């Protein structure tokens, strides 16, 4: 009778060894998997993720700038640029149509082609990205300061401002300012003539009227003696532009709320193509209203009555030249004639160095505090000692010193200048960090039509 085989007895020690080997194999498999996964992640980052990061497509929340701990995200930065580009591109399309329509009128054609070239420059990604990020930093500073001062904007104020931005005034249209209308073709629709997108810079805002600018222009002959004082007048001067045919201005058709709503709907439909909506549009309006309120508070103490000086000056390169000019004047040389011959200030030398009437802050901003301090302390007809500024060395003669009331345009410029200087100081005191990778995240869409680019390129190469 055959014996039954002996059953193999597995000891606890043997079982423990088998378990250890199984665990080791599992660890090896896990480590191998991790290494493979890391390799895939690195490869994905190098080939796919990093290029998308540079384009700002993967991390929309990553900041392009930080202003006092408040972030400006890539998403908001890109949204704003697309919004601005839409307005610039639409305006370029209008200009291009006008260039073609006025083919038989060289003056008009040149006017609109010049604007077209300027728009193309503003669409340059580097320029547009830089101006946009600077504008958004300023907006953030304004929002922070407004919050600190308790300045707010209501939804009703935003809605009212948006309506007026499109030309609808619920309480009646305000009295228009005097403008010189340009005769435009009637083929442009209201939507085309509408403000397609407000932009941070005035130069990018579509406008089809030429508004006269007011400048103070005292008449000065270079041979006048210092005792003659000019009459202080404001002389309108039209900005150079094609001369419009004088025709009777038609009465404007009342702009109803329904027309405004229709126009807004058209814009929102266009903005939807670039992922922009009414909330983002309202945010821009809100920022502007906060800026206006903050400016009003900052400049509340400014007065329209200002101390003015009428002066003329020399500008030379160094102190030695300034002292030589002083000696010539002391020997009886005529100030105006000498300035027209020797002054380095090309903007005034043809007028004998005449600066016209300037108020204190205006003179300071143009020539510096030392120059203004000297001029305002000189007697009428008195000639200063050489005065140094960032531009060189000046010799100043005062021809008049009076108190005048600013024109509306002057006061507006004054308040704007004071606010800009205040804002610059606010910026200097802030903690601002910008990240250079924003340069790789500037969208280039919407883009100009190739036909427009060709026309611009042809105009630039034409002698």
Order of alpha helices (4+ residues) and beta strands (2+ residues): alpha-alpha-beta-beta-alpha-alpha-alpha-alpha-beta-alpha-beta-beta-beta-alpha-alpha-beta-alpha-alpha-beta-alpha-alpha-beta-beta-alpha-beta-alpha
